[in-house]
Amino acid sequence: MDPRSGTPPPATATARPTRWPAALVGDRLATLARYSMVSVVSTSTSLVTLGLLVGVAGVGATPANLAATALGTVPSFELNRRWVWGQHGRRSLVRQVVPFCVLSLTGLVLSTLAVGAAASRTAGWGRGWHTVAVLAANVAAYGSLWVAQFVILDRLLFARRPTGAQVPETTPGASGSRTVKDAPPSGPRPAVAVPPAEATMAATMESPRPLPPLSRDREGSAR
């Protein structure tokens, strides 16, 4: 309160510093755990396909890696969208499918270069060790993109849309002033119904009373 004017200071709002509640941290950890499980499924699908094509069918490393990556992309997209980030609506071609394919293509190019280099350096090895080197190169290439892909999927492709505007909490200011939520509402105040008895009493008190008439003695003396 101002000592000179005697009026309280205007209402102020002080934003509470941002905190990471336990529920939000737990949600992030759960999402990361589900994303890791999906990565295990898609990577296992790609590795099994790559191993069968290179080790059993004798297909070249580059075309085998192309087929393995394409086969592992489909379950990766659907599991990430539906199970990891809980989106069951219609998939967006521009916002989700195309960017996810670009991410898969980036991993495909990097893994193809790594697999081709590993295959050329282990060409004289036995088929078993040659296959292990090719698989290790594939895992190393996709592992380098694992964290970056999680951030892109979480923040852009499968980001949760806000349902409504959230009003930040306010705390009392340093000078002890009231917060915005404690300030009285602005605008005209609603009319209050007054009982008939109180209304009649108030009208009687407000109306002027008539003066008493002069007595005859006072009238004679006045004459």
N, CA, C and O of each residue as an XYZ file, in Angstrom:
892
protein
N       0.855     -1.195      0.000
C       0.000      0.000      0.000
C       0.880      1.230      0.000
O       1.895      1.288      0.695
N       0.472      2.228     -0.802
C       1.225      3.466     -0.901
C       0.953      4.304      0.343
O      -0.206      4.637      0.588
N       1.992      4.676      1.171
C       1.736      5.448      2.402
C       1.224      6.844      2.122
O       0.534      7.409      2.971
N       1.525      7.424      0.982
C       1.092      8.787      0.693
C      -0.363      8.854      0.246
O      -1.131      9.684      0.733
N      -0.738      7.984     -0.678
C      -2.104      8.027     -1.196
C      -3.064      7.116     -0.461
O      -4.276      7.327     -0.495
N      -2.517      6.085      0.216
C      -3.375      5.149      0.931
C      -4.072      4.155      0.047
O      -4.986      3.468      0.503
N      -3.674      4.050     -1.212
C      -4.298      3.113     -2.148
C      -3.373      1.933     -2.375
O      -2.156      2.111     -2.398
N      -3.913      0.727     -2.544
C      -3.058     -0.439     -2.799
C      -2.441     -0.359     -4.176
O      -3.023      0.252     -5.071
N      -1.274     -0.962     -4.374
C      -0.635     -0.960     -5.697
C      -1.435     -1.789     -6.679
O      -2.209     -2.650     -6.262
N      -1.270     -1.556     -7.977
C      -2.014     -2.347     -8.977
C      -1.619     -3.804     -8.936
O      -0.519     -4.159     -8.514
N      -2.555     -4.655     -9.390
C      -2.314     -6.099     -9.393
C      -1.227     -6.439    -10.389
O      -1.198     -5.908    -11.500
N      -0.348     -7.311     -9.992
C       0.748     -7.749    -10.853
C       0.748     -9.252    -10.915
O       0.255     -9.917    -10.004
N       1.297     -9.795    -11.983
C       1.391    -11.247    -12.182
C       2.842    -11.628    -12.356
O       3.559    -11.038    -13.165
N       3.267    -12.606    -11.602
C       4.637    -13.088    -11.683
C       4.605    -14.529    -12.139
O       4.045    -15.375    -11.442
N       5.183    -14.839    -13.284
C       5.153    -16.197    -13.833
C       6.051    -17.101    -13.020
O       7.182    -16.746    -12.690
N       5.535    -18.275    -12.701
C       6.326    -19.255    -11.974
C       7.349    -19.876    -12.906
O       7.015    -20.198    -14.047
N       8.590    -20.058    -12.458
C       9.604    -20.640    -13.351
C       9.210    -22.033    -13.818
O       8.570    -22.791    -13.090
N       9.609    -22.359    -15.056
C       9.250    -23.640    -15.663
C       9.912    -24.788    -14.917
O      11.107    -24.741    -14.623
N       9.136    -25.813    -14.614
C       9.643    -26.993    -13.929
C       9.293    -28.234    -14.731
O       8.368    -28.220    -15.544
N      10.025    -29.289    -14.502
C       9.765    -30.577    -15.134
C       9.078    -31.463    -14.114
O       9.745    -32.078    -13.282
N       7.731    -31.543    -14.162
C       7.049    -32.390    -13.193
C       7.368    -33.859    -13.431
O       7.802    -34.266    -14.508
N       7.134    -34.633    -12.381
C       7.457    -36.059    -12.458
C       6.624    -36.770    -13.513
O       7.105    -37.702    -14.158
N       5.374    -36.336    -13.695
C       4.526    -36.983    -14.701
C       5.073    -36.768    -16.107
O       5.034    -37.683    -16.930
N       5.584    -35.565    -16.394
C       6.120    -35.289    -17.724
C       7.389    -36.085    -17.975
O       7.585    -36.612    -19.070
N       8.247    -36.175    -16.978
C       9.477    -36.964    -17.126
C       9.141    -38.436    -17.331
O       9.760    -39.106    -18.158
N       8.165    -38.938    -16.581
C       7.764    -40.331    -16.758
C       7.178    -40.599    -18.125
O       7.402    -41.662    -18.703
N       6.422    -39.635    -18.650
C       5.857    -39.790    -19.994
C       6.955    -39.819    -21.052
O       6.887    -40.613    -21.990
N       7.968    -38.961    -20.911
C       9.080    -38.963    -21.873
C       9.855    -40.273    -21.824
O      10.237    -40.812    -22.862
N      10.084    -40.783    -20.625
C      10.816    -42.043    -20.493
C      10.012    -43.209    -21.075
O      10.577    -44.103    -21.706
N       8.695    -43.197    -20.862
C       7.860    -44.261    -21.426
C       7.856    -44.202    -22.951
O       7.905    -45.237    -23.616
N       7.797    -42.988    -23.504
C       7.851    -42.853    -24.960
C       9.183    -43.331    -25.509
O       9.226    -43.996    -26.544
N      10.266    -43.000    -24.829
C      11.583    -43.440    -25.269
C      11.724    -44.963    -25.183
O      12.364    -45.582    -26.033
N      11.125    -45.558    -24.153
C      11.190    -47.019    -24.025
C      10.419    -47.700    -25.155
O      10.900    -48.676    -25.730
N       9.219    -47.188    -25.481
C       8.457    -47.774    -26.589
C       9.171    -47.577    -27.922
O       9.169    -48.464    -28.776
N       9.780    -46.409    -28.092
C      10.542    -46.146    -29.322
C      11.710    -47.114    -29.453
O      12.021    -47.571    -30.553
N      12.355    -47.426    -28.336
C      13.461    -48.386    -28.362
C      12.973    -49.774    -28.760
O      13.639    -50.475    -29.523
N      11.806    -50.173    -28.243
C      11.259    -51.484    -28.612
C      10.924    -51.556    -30.098
O      11.174    -52.572    -30.747
N      10.357    -50.472    -30.635
C      10.053    -50.449    -32.063
C      11.334    -50.508    -32.881
O      11.375    -51.157    -33.926
N      12.377    -49.836    -32.414
C      13.661    -49.889    -33.114
C      14.225    -51.304    -33.128
O      14.822    -51.737    -34.113
N      14.028    -52.018    -32.022
C      14.488    -53.409    -31.967
C      13.720    -54.253    -32.997
O      14.309    -55.086    -33.685
N      12.402    -54.029    -33.095
C      11.590    -54.807    -34.037
C      11.987    -54.505    -35.482
O      12.218    -55.423    -36.269
N      12.066    -53.217    -35.830
C      12.396    -52.858    -37.214
C      13.824    -53.237    -37.575
O      14.086    -53.685    -38.691
N      14.753    -53.059    -36.630
C      16.139    -53.444    -36.906
C      16.278    -54.950    -37.057
O      17.022    -55.428    -37.914
N      15.556    -55.701    -36.216
C      15.606    -57.161    -36.337
C      15.046    -57.618    -37.678
O      15.582    -58.531    -38.306
N      13.959    -56.975    -38.115
C      13.381    -57.320    -39.421
C      14.371    -57.055    -40.547
O      14.536    -57.877    -41.448
N      15.032    -55.894    -40.488
C      15.997    -55.554    -41.529
C      17.215    -56.472    -41.490
O      17.714    -56.897    -42.531
N      17.692    -56.773    -40.280
C      18.886    -57.610    -40.173
C      18.615    -59.047    -40.617
O      19.446    -59.661    -41.286
N      17.464    -59.575    -40.250
C      17.132    -60.936    -40.684
C      17.033    -60.997    -42.209
O      17.542    -61.923    -42.841
N      16.373    -60.000    -42.785
C      16.261    -59.961    -44.249
C      17.630    -59.805    -44.901
O      17.930    -60.488    -45.880
N      18.456    -58.918    -44.370
C      19.789    -58.701    -44.929
C      20.664    -59.936    -44.791
O      21.392    -60.299    -45.715
N      20.589    -60.579    -43.630
C      21.389    -61.787    -43.427
C      20.984    -62.924    -44.352
O      21.837    -63.634    -44.883
N      19.679    -63.095    -44.543
C      19.214    -64.157    -45.443
C      19.621    -63.887    -46.897
O      20.029    -64.794    -47.622
N      19.502    -62.627    -47.300
C      19.833    -62.311    -48.687
C      21.332    -62.422    -48.962
O      21.741    -62.926    -50.008
N      22.151    -61.946    -48.013
C      23.614    -61.975    -48.230
C      24.202    -63.345    -47.913
O      24.982    -63.887    -48.696
N      23.826    -63.908    -46.758
C      24.458    -65.149    -46.308
C      23.911    -66.405    -46.948
O      24.656    -67.361    -47.159
N      22.610    -66.428    -47.264
C      21.996    -67.647    -47.793
C      21.782    -67.541    -49.302
O      22.181    -68.432    -50.053
N      21.154    -66.456    -49.743
C      20.844    -66.328    -51.169
C      22.026    -65.834    -51.999
O      22.014    -65.940    -53.225
N      23.054    -65.289    -51.326
C      24.218    -64.808    -52.059
C      23.986    -63.531    -52.848
O      24.683    -63.272    -53.829
N      23.003    -62.723    -52.425
C      22.718    -61.451    -53.094
C      23.787    -60.444    -52.701
O      24.347    -60.527    -51.608
N      24.075    -59.494    -53.583
C      25.042    -58.454    -53.274
C      24.619    -57.615    -52.077
O      23.438    -57.526    -51.742
N      25.618    -56.998    -51.440
C      25.339    -56.251    -50.211
C      24.444    -55.041    -50.461
O      23.551    -54.762    -49.661
N      24.666    -54.324    -51.549
C      23.891    -53.103    -51.797
C      22.415    -53.394    -52.098
O      21.557    -52.809    -51.438
N      22.072    -54.264    -53.056
C      20.639    -54.548    -53.272
C      19.983    -55.239    -52.082
O      18.796    -55.032    -51.827
N      20.730    -56.047    -51.359
C      20.163    -56.683    -50.175
C      19.841    -55.657    -49.098
O      18.826    -55.768    -48.410
N      20.712    -54.652    -48.952
C      20.445    -53.600    -47.963
C      19.242    -52.755    -48.362
O      18.477    -52.325    -47.498
N      19.065    -52.513    -49.646
C      17.885    -51.777    -50.112
C      16.592    -52.513    -49.764
O      15.644    -51.909    -49.265
N      16.560    -53.805    -50.028
C      15.372    -54.597    -49.731
C      15.121    -54.688    -48.226
O      13.974    -54.615    -47.784
N      16.178    -54.845    -47.445
C      16.022    -54.967    -45.991
C      15.508    -53.665    -45.382
O      14.662    -53.686    -44.488
N      16.020    -52.531    -45.866
C      15.568    -51.235    -45.338
C      14.112    -50.972    -45.701
O      13.343    -50.505    -44.862
N      13.729    -51.260    -46.923
C      12.343    -51.053    -47.338
C      11.385    -51.929    -46.539
O      10.279    -51.506    -46.203
N      11.818    -53.154    -46.236
C      10.948    -54.065    -45.487
C      10.816    -53.641    -44.022
O       9.768    -53.848    -43.410
N      11.862    -53.056    -43.463
C      11.791    -52.638    -42.060
C      11.138    -51.285    -41.848
O      10.790    -50.950    -40.715
N      10.956    -50.484    -42.915
C      10.370    -49.154    -42.766
C       8.877    -49.221    -42.461
O       8.369    -48.411    -41.685
N       8.176    -50.167    -43.056
C       6.719    -50.245    -42.885
C       6.318    -50.494    -41.431
O       5.531    -49.714    -40.894
N       6.820    -51.543    -40.763
C       6.433    -51.706    -39.354
C       6.959    -50.588    -38.461
O       6.340    -50.265    -37.447
N       8.091    -49.996    -38.822
C       8.618    -48.905    -38.012
C       7.682    -47.709    -38.020
O       7.437    -47.109    -36.973
N       7.158    -47.356    -39.179
C       6.260    -46.200    -39.266
C       4.956    -46.450    -38.510
O       4.524    -45.605    -37.726
N       4.340    -47.580    -38.733
C       3.038    -47.846    -38.116
C       3.155    -48.007    -36.603
O       2.307    -47.502    -35.867
N       4.174    -48.691    -36.133
C       4.322    -48.881    -34.687
C       4.664    -47.561    -33.991
O       4.159    -47.286    -32.903
N       5.506    -46.758    -34.603
C       5.831    -45.465    -33.995
C       4.618    -44.550    -33.949
O       4.387    -43.872    -32.948
N       3.855    -44.530    -35.009
C       2.705    -43.625    -35.061
C       1.587    -44.064    -34.119
O       1.021    -43.244    -33.396
N       1.270    -45.361    -34.130
C       0.123    -45.840    -33.374
C       0.457    -46.170    -31.927
O      -0.295    -45.806    -31.023
N       1.565    -46.850    -31.694
C       1.850    -47.353    -30.351
C       2.723    -46.392    -29.551
O       2.437    -46.123    -28.385
N       3.779    -45.875    -30.162
C       4.698    -45.016    -29.409
C       4.062    -43.660    -29.117
O       4.070    -43.204    -27.974
N       3.507    -43.008    -30.156
C       2.951    -41.665    -29.977
C       1.431    -41.647    -29.976
O       0.846    -40.566    -29.901
N       0.770    -42.788    -30.055
C      -0.669    -42.884    -29.833
C      -1.535    -42.119    -30.808
O      -2.543    -41.541    -30.401
N      -1.179    -42.093    -32.083
C      -1.983    -41.418    -33.088
C      -2.695    -42.478    -33.935
O      -2.059    -43.222    -34.680
N      -4.029    -42.531    -33.806
C      -4.823    -43.552    -34.477
C      -5.706    -42.982    -35.576
O      -6.497    -43.715    -36.170
N      -5.588    -41.696    -35.857
C      -6.404    -41.107    -36.898
C      -5.825    -41.370    -38.284
O      -5.000    -42.260    -38.487
N      -6.285    -40.569    -39.210
C      -5.829    -40.712    -40.586
C      -4.408    -40.189    -40.709
O      -4.087    -39.113    -40.206
N      -3.557    -40.959    -41.382
C      -2.162    -40.537    -41.545
C      -2.051    -39.420    -42.575
O      -2.734    -39.419    -43.600
N      -1.174    -38.472    -42.274
C      -0.959    -37.335    -43.155
C       0.186    -37.642    -44.115
O       1.300    -37.952    -43.693
N      -0.106    -37.553    -45.415
C       0.903    -37.871    -46.417
C       2.037    -36.851    -46.423
O       3.208    -37.214    -46.526
N       1.675    -35.557    -46.309
C       2.690    -34.500    -46.397
C       3.434    -34.337    -45.087
O       4.651    -34.149    -45.087
N       2.722    -34.405    -43.968
C       3.340    -34.110    -42.680
C       3.982    -35.322    -42.016
O       4.856    -35.156    -41.165
N       3.571    -36.538    -42.380
C       4.077    -37.717    -41.691
C       4.758    -38.716    -42.626
O       5.909    -39.091    -42.403
N       4.050    -39.148    -43.674
C       4.567    -40.231    -44.510
C       5.814    -39.790    -45.274
O       6.839    -40.472    -45.241
N       5.729    -38.650    -45.961
C       6.865    -38.189    -46.768
C       8.089    -37.886    -45.901
O       9.179    -38.341    -46.247
N       7.968    -37.131    -44.774
C       9.155    -36.913    -43.939
C       9.738    -38.200    -43.372
O      10.957    -38.332    -43.256
N       8.869    -39.158    -43.016
C       9.386    -40.425    -42.500
C      10.153    -41.180    -43.583
O      11.182    -41.795    -43.305
N       9.656    -41.133    -44.804
C      10.383    -41.773    -45.911
C      11.722    -41.084    -46.168
O      12.705    -41.735    -46.521
N      11.751    -39.756    -45.988
C      13.019    -39.035    -46.145
C      14.016    -39.457    -45.070
O      15.203    -39.629    -45.349
N      13.527    -39.623    -43.837
C      14.404    -40.116    -42.774
C      14.909    -41.521    -43.096
O      16.089    -41.822    -42.915
N      14.015    -42.369    -43.569
C      14.430    -43.730    -43.928
C      15.409    -43.711    -45.087
O      16.345    -44.510    -45.124
N      15.200    -42.803    -46.038
C      16.125    -42.702    -47.171
C      17.506    -42.227    -46.723
O      18.528    -42.681    -47.237
N      17.522    -41.305    -45.756
C      18.807    -40.856    -45.216
C      19.555    -41.996    -44.541
O      20.758    -42.172    -44.733
N      18.819    -42.768    -43.750
C      19.448    -43.931    -43.139
C      19.867    -44.972    -44.160
O      20.880    -45.654    -44.003
N      19.057    -45.080    -45.219
C      19.386    -46.041    -46.268
C      20.693    -45.666    -46.978
O      21.540    -46.523    -47.229
N      20.844    -44.374    -47.299
C      22.070    -43.935    -47.974
C      23.283    -44.156    -47.081
O      24.316    -44.656    -47.526
N      23.143    -43.772    -45.804
C      24.275    -43.932    -44.890
C      24.608    -45.397    -44.663
O      25.778    -45.780    -44.641
N      23.573    -46.219    -44.494
C      23.844    -47.637    -44.260
C      24.372    -48.321    -45.519
O      25.189    -49.237    -45.426
N      23.916    -47.889    -46.688
C      24.411    -48.481    -47.930
C      25.898    -48.197    -48.117
O      26.657    -49.069    -48.540
N      26.311    -46.953    -47.794
C      27.732    -46.631    -47.879
C      28.543    -47.455    -46.881
O      29.624    -47.951    -47.201
N      28.002    -47.595    -45.657
C      28.730    -48.356    -44.643
C      28.777    -49.839    -45.001
O      29.811    -50.486    -44.832
N      27.659    -50.382    -45.495
C      27.619    -51.800    -45.867
C      28.526    -52.073    -47.070
O      29.217    -53.090    -47.117
N      28.515    -51.148    -48.046
C      29.384    -51.336    -49.206
C      30.856    -51.311    -48.842
O      31.650    -52.090    -49.369
N      31.221    -50.398    -47.923
C      32.619    -50.340    -47.488
C      33.009    -51.597    -46.728
O      34.102    -52.130    -46.922
N      32.101    -52.083    -45.846
C      32.412    -53.300    -45.092
C      32.488    -54.515    -46.009
O      33.323    -55.396    -45.807
N      31.615    -54.564    -47.019
C      31.630    -55.707    -47.936
C      32.899    -55.735    -48.780
O      33.447    -56.807    -49.036
N      33.374    -54.564    -49.217
C      34.588    -54.534    -50.045
C      35.831    -54.885    -49.248
O      36.765    -55.472    -49.794
N      35.862    -54.538    -47.966
C      37.040    -54.830    -47.144
C      37.061    -56.271    -46.651
O      38.118    -56.791    -46.292
N      35.902    -56.916    -46.633
C      35.860    -58.310    -46.147
C      35.502    -59.281    -47.274
O      34.949    -60.355    -47.036
N      35.830    -58.882    -48.504
C      35.485    -59.754    -49.639
C      36.240    -61.077    -49.597
O      35.706    -62.097    -50.031
N      37.462    -61.085    -49.088
C      38.239    -62.317    -49.028
C      37.978    -63.156    -47.803
O      38.575    -64.224    -47.669
N      37.135    -62.735    -46.921
C      36.851    -63.504    -45.714
C      35.854    -64.624    -46.032
O      35.311    -64.702    -47.133
N      35.636    -65.468    -45.055
C      34.623    -66.502    -45.203
C      33.231    -65.891    -45.210
O      33.035    -64.750    -44.792
N      32.267    -66.673    -45.694
C      30.912    -66.126    -45.812
C      30.336    -65.737    -44.455
O      29.606    -64.750    -44.365
N      30.637    -66.470    -43.422
C      30.100    -66.164    -42.093
C      30.620    -64.832    -41.564
O      29.839    -63.976    -41.151
N      31.963    -64.656    -41.579
C      32.542    -63.407    -41.096
C      32.188    -62.229    -42.012
O      32.023    -61.100    -41.550
N      32.078    -62.497    -43.267
C      31.677    -61.451    -44.205
C      30.258    -60.958    -43.901
O      29.982    -59.760    -43.952
N      29.380    -61.885    -43.590
C      28.003    -61.505    -43.238
C      27.954    -60.733    -41.928
O      27.197    -59.770    -41.807
N      28.757    -61.144    -40.938
C      28.795    -60.432    -39.650
C      29.288    -59.004    -39.835
O      28.747    -58.088    -39.214
N      30.292    -58.789    -40.665
C      30.812    -57.441    -40.910
C      29.765    -56.554    -41.580
O      29.633    -55.376    -41.248
N      29.031    -57.123    -42.514
C      27.987    -56.352    -43.193
C      26.878    -55.967    -42.217
O      26.396    -54.835    -42.251
N      26.469    -56.886    -41.353
C      25.432    -56.601    -40.363
C      25.897    -55.542    -39.366
O      25.124    -54.660    -38.992
N      27.154    -55.625    -38.934
C      27.687    -54.645    -37.985
C      27.728    -53.250    -38.599
O      27.444    -52.264    -37.919
N      28.075    -53.164    -39.861
C      28.086    -51.866    -40.532
C      26.679    -51.290    -40.627
O      26.499    -50.082    -40.477
N      25.684    -52.131    -40.871
C      24.295    -51.669    -40.943
C      23.821    -51.129    -39.597
O      23.193    -50.072    -39.533
N      24.124    -51.860    -38.520
C      23.708    -51.425    -37.179
C      24.394    -50.122    -36.796
O      23.757    -49.241    -36.217
N      25.681    -49.978    -37.107
C      26.402    -48.752    -36.765
C      25.848    -47.550    -37.514
O      25.770    -46.456    -36.955
N      25.463    -47.738    -38.772
C      24.934    -46.618    -39.560
C      23.585    -46.145    -39.011
O      23.369    -44.942    -38.861
N      22.692    -47.065    -38.717
C      21.390    -46.665    -38.192
C      21.466    -46.211    -36.742
O      20.664    -45.383    -36.310
N      22.410    -46.738    -35.995
C      22.575    -46.299    -34.607
C      22.992    -44.850    -34.490
O      22.628    -44.174    -33.528
N      23.757    -44.363    -35.463
C      24.175    -42.959    -35.437
C      23.011    -42.002    -35.674
O      23.095    -40.835    -35.294
N      21.933    -42.466    -36.291
C      20.757    -41.627    -36.551
C      19.626    -41.863    -35.550
O      18.563    -41.253    -35.666
N      19.841    -42.728    -34.585
C      18.754    -43.150    -33.694
C      18.228    -41.992    -32.848
O      17.017    -41.776    -32.785
N      19.119    -41.249    -32.201
C      18.705    -40.149    -31.325
C      18.094    -39.013    -32.139
O      17.061    -38.460    -31.762
N      18.735    -38.666    -33.258
C      18.206    -37.585    -34.099
C      16.817    -37.927    -34.631
O      15.959    -37.049    -34.714
N      16.585    -39.170    -34.988
C      15.269    -39.571    -35.487
C      14.218    -39.491    -34.394
O      13.078    -39.117    -34.670
N      14.570    -39.830    -33.161
C      13.607    -39.732    -32.061
C      13.179    -38.284    -31.845
O      11.991    -38.015    -31.666
N      14.122    -37.354    -31.859
C      13.788    -35.943    -31.656
C      12.890    -35.435    -32.778
O      11.933    -34.706    -32.519
N      13.183    -35.808    -34.013
C      12.375    -35.348    -35.153
C      10.967    -35.927    -35.086
O       9.995    -35.218    -35.347
N      10.846    -37.195    -34.742
C       9.518    -37.799    -34.645
C       8.709    -37.200    -33.502
O       7.505    -36.983    -33.634
N       9.373    -36.933    -32.379
C       8.671    -36.436    -31.199
C       8.261    -34.980    -31.344
O       7.186    -34.597    -30.883
N       9.093    -34.162    -31.972
C       8.835    -32.726    -32.059
C       8.088    -32.312    -33.320
O       7.398    -31.293    -33.315
N       8.210    -33.067    -34.381
C       7.649    -32.636    -35.655
C       6.594    -33.603    -36.187
O       5.421    -33.245    -36.291
N       7.007    -34.833    -36.527
C       6.102    -35.733    -37.239
C       4.911    -36.165    -36.397
O       3.770    -36.089    -36.853
N       5.165    -36.615    -35.178
C       4.103    -37.141    -34.326
C       3.912    -36.292    -33.072
O       3.559    -36.814    -32.014
N       4.143    -34.999    -33.186
C       4.005    -34.114    -32.028
C       2.560    -34.042    -31.602
O       1.658    -34.002    -32.439
N       2.334    -34.026    -30.285
C       0.983    -33.912    -29.751
C       0.512    -32.475    -29.878
O       1.197    -31.550    -29.443
N      -0.663    -32.286    -30.476
C      -1.220    -30.960    -30.664
C      -1.899    -30.494    -29.386
O      -2.610    -31.279    -28.757
N      -1.701    -29.219    -28.974
C      -2.371    -28.722    -27.767
C      -3.874    -28.660    -27.959
O      -4.354    -28.295    -29.032
N      -4.620    -29.019    -26.916
C      -6.082    -29.034    -26.974
C      -6.706    -27.699    -26.620
O      -7.860    -27.457    -26.971
N      -5.996    -26.839    -25.948
C      -6.538    -25.531    -25.574
C      -5.459    -24.679    -24.960
O      -4.388    -25.168    -24.603
N      -5.745    -23.414    -24.842
C      -4.768    -22.489    -24.276
C      -4.675    -22.706    -22.783
O      -5.689    -22.863    -22.104
N      -3.464    -22.713    -22.279
C      -3.231    -22.886    -20.862
C      -2.820    -21.544    -20.262
O      -1.963    -20.848    -20.807
N      -3.436    -21.187    -19.137
C      -3.133    -19.934    -18.478
C      -2.048    -20.189    -17.466
O      -2.226    -21.053    -16.606
N      -0.915    -19.480    -17.516
C       0.163    -19.725    -16.558
C      -0.242    -19.322    -15.156
O      -0.992    -18.369    -14.946
N       0.282    -20.084    -14.198
C      -0.004    -19.774    -12.815
C       0.710    -18.503    -12.422
O       1.770    -18.178    -12.957
N       0.112    -17.778    -11.471
C       0.712    -16.555    -10.991
C       0.937    -16.663     -9.508
O       0.178    -17.330     -8.805
N       1.958    -16.022     -9.035
C       2.303    -16.019     -7.623
C       2.384    -14.585     -7.147
O       2.571    -13.680     -7.960
N       2.245    -14.351     -5.832
C       2.337    -12.984     -5.325
C       3.671    -12.362     -5.654
O       4.702    -13.034     -5.633
N       3.654    -11.053     -5.966
C       4.886    -10.347     -6.293
C       5.749    -10.137     -5.078
O       5.376    -10.481     -3.956
N       6.905     -9.569     -5.319
C       7.859     -9.365     -4.242
C       7.351     -8.349     -3.239
O       7.698     -8.438     -2.062
N       6.534     -7.377     -3.662
C       6.035     -6.339     -2.768
C       4.778     -6.745     -2.030
O       4.169     -5.920     -1.349
N       4.371     -8.013     -2.154
C       3.175     -8.483     -1.470
C       1.900     -8.090     -2.151
O       0.835     -8.179     -1.540
N       1.954     -7.659     -3.394
C       0.755     -7.252     -4.114
C      -0.054     -8.454     -4.525
O       0.438     -9.582     -4.530
N      -1.300     -8.203     -4.870
C      -2.190     -9.289     -5.253
C      -1.872     -9.766     -6.647
O      -1.331     -9.021     -7.464
N      -2.212    -11.016     -6.916
C      -2.037    -11.562     -8.250
C      -3.250    -11.244     -9.095
O      -4.247    -10.705     -8.614
N      -3.139    -11.596    -10.381
C      -4.243    -11.322    -11.292
C      -5.481    -12.117    -10.920
O      -6.604    -11.621    -11.016
N      -5.265    -13.365    -10.491
C      -6.423    -14.193    -10.172
C      -7.100    -13.752     -8.868
O      -8.255    -14.102     -8.626
N      -6.373    -12.967     -8.004
C      -6.973    -12.465     -6.788
C      -7.613    -11.101     -6.964
O      -8.340    -10.651     -6.077
N      -7.365    -10.424     -8.089
C      -7.912     -9.091     -8.306
C      -9.412     -9.176     -8.540
O      -9.903    -10.172     -9.072
N     -10.147     -8.134     -8.143
C     -11.605     -8.172     -8.360
C     -11.928     -8.131     -9.833
O     -11.184     -7.520    -10.600
N     -13.004     -8.752    -10.258
C     -13.358     -8.777    -11.685
C     -13.710     -7.382    -12.171
O     -14.303     -6.576    -11.454
N     -13.317     -7.121    -13.434
C     -13.620     -5.834    -14.042
C     -15.011     -5.860    -14.649
O     -15.601     -6.923    -14.844
N     -15.536     -4.655    -14.949
C     -16.860     -4.572    -15.560
C     -17.923     -4.199    -14.538
O     -17.634     -4.133    -13.343
N     -19.137     -3.957    -14.987
C     -20.231     -3.569    -14.064
C     -20.592     -4.695    -13.126
O     -20.598     -5.868    -13.499
N     -20.893     -4.311    -11.897
C     -21.276     -5.313    -10.909
C     -22.735     -5.724    -11.116
O     -23.549     -4.900    -11.531
N     -23.075     -6.970    -10.838
C     -24.462     -7.405    -11.004
C     -25.387     -6.747     -9.992
O     -24.979     -6.450     -8.869
N     -26.631     -6.519    -10.393
C     -27.616     -5.897     -9.509
C     -28.003     -6.850     -8.392
O     -28.135     -8.056     -8.601
N     -28.182     -6.287     -7.193
C     -28.538     -7.087     -6.021
C     -29.987     -6.796     -5.670
O     -30.377     -5.633     -5.561
N     -30.782     -7.832     -5.493
C     -32.195     -7.660     -5.145
C     -32.329     -7.173     -3.716
O     -31.674     -7.715     -2.825
N     -33.170     -6.151     -3.463
C     -33.382     -5.577     -2.136
C     -34.774     -5.967     -1.659
O     -35.725     -5.792     -2.420
N     -34.950     -6.483     -0.456
C     -36.287     -6.834      0.051
C     -37.177     -5.602      0.114
O     -36.673     -4.489      0.261
N     -38.516     -5.781      0.003
C     -39.450     -4.628      0.034
C     -39.356     -3.820      1.316
O     -39.403     -2.591      1.268
N     -39.224     -4.485      2.476
C     -39.174     -3.762      3.749
C     -37.957     -2.851      3.809
O     -38.073     -1.695      4.216
N     -36.816     -3.342      3.419
C     -35.612     -2.536      3.442
C     -35.707     -1.398      2.444
O     -35.237     -0.294      2.720
N     -36.325     -1.657      1.253
C     -36.474     -0.597      0.271
C     -37.360      0.522      0.797
O     -37.054      1.694      0.579
N     -38.465      0.189      1.494
C     -39.358      1.195      2.054
C     -38.671      2.008      3.139
O     -38.839      3.226      3.200
N     -37.899      1.348      3.996
C     -37.177      2.038      5.051
C     -36.150      2.993      4.471
O     -35.986      4.112      4.957
N     -35.446      2.539      3.410
C     -34.445      3.404      2.799
C     -35.086      4.609      2.150
O     -34.537      5.708      2.219
N     -36.266      4.426      1.505
C     -36.955      5.563      0.886
C     -37.431      6.541      1.940
O     -37.377      7.750      1.716
N     -37.901      6.052      3.099
C     -38.365      6.929      4.174
C     -37.239      7.759      4.755
O     -37.415      8.943      5.038
N     -36.076      7.135      4.933
C     -34.924      7.840      5.484
C     -34.404      8.880      4.517
O     -33.926      9.930      4.945
N     -34.485      8.614      3.212
C     -33.942      9.538      2.236
C     -34.883     10.719      1.979
O     -34.396     11.814      1.700
N     -36.243     10.545      2.061
C     -37.196     11.633      1.771
C     -37.210     12.646      2.912
O     -37.155     12.232      4.070
N     -37.282     13.979      2.641
C     -37.292     14.994      3.725
C     -38.615     14.978      4.483
O     -39.684     14.805      3.897
N     -38.518     15.163      5.807
C     -39.719     15.202      6.643
C     -40.322     16.611      6.628
O     -39.576     17.590      6.661
N     -41.673     16.741      6.579
C     -42.307     18.082      6.605
C     -42.183     18.738      7.974
O     -42.199     18.049      8.994
N     -42.058     20.094      8.008
C     -41.937     20.829      9.270
C     -43.269     20.831     10.017
O     -44.312     20.875      9.365
N     -43.289     20.785     11.354
C     -44.548     20.815     12.117
C     -45.202     22.183     12.014
O     -44.483     23.179     11.938
N     -46.531     22.288     12.008
C     -47.230     23.587     11.925
C     -47.012     24.435     13.181
O     -46.851     23.902     14.279
N     -47.007     25.736     13.011
C     -46.824     26.649     14.148
C     -48.065     26.649     15.043
O     -49.186     26.584     14.538
N     -47.885     26.720     16.333
C     -49.019     26.780     17.260
C     -49.650     28.169     17.243
O     -49.065     29.119     16.722
N     -50.833     28.277     17.811
C     -51.560     29.547     17.838
C     -50.833     30.601     18.659
O     -50.830     31.772     18.280
N     -50.213     30.217     19.781
C     -49.485     31.195     20.597
C     -48.352     31.785     19.819
O     -48.099     32.988     19.885
N     -47.652     30.927     19.065
C     -46.536     31.428     18.275
C     -47.046     32.318     17.174
O     -46.376     33.285     16.810
N     -48.268     32.012     16.603
C     -48.808     32.838     15.557
C     -49.181     34.221     16.087
O     -48.945     35.225     15.416
N     -49.791     34.284     17.347
C     -50.165     35.571     17.917
C     -48.962     36.435     18.227
O     -48.967     37.639     17.974
N     -47.933     35.816     18.775
C     -46.731     36.589     19.106
C     -46.054     37.078     17.857
O     -45.441     38.145     17.847
N     -46.163     36.299     16.803
C     -45.561     36.715     15.551
C     -46.261     37.909     14.976
O     -45.629     38.769     14.362
N     -47.615     37.980     15.171
C     -48.378     39.136     14.719
C     -48.081     40.359     15.585
O     -48.637     41.432     15.350
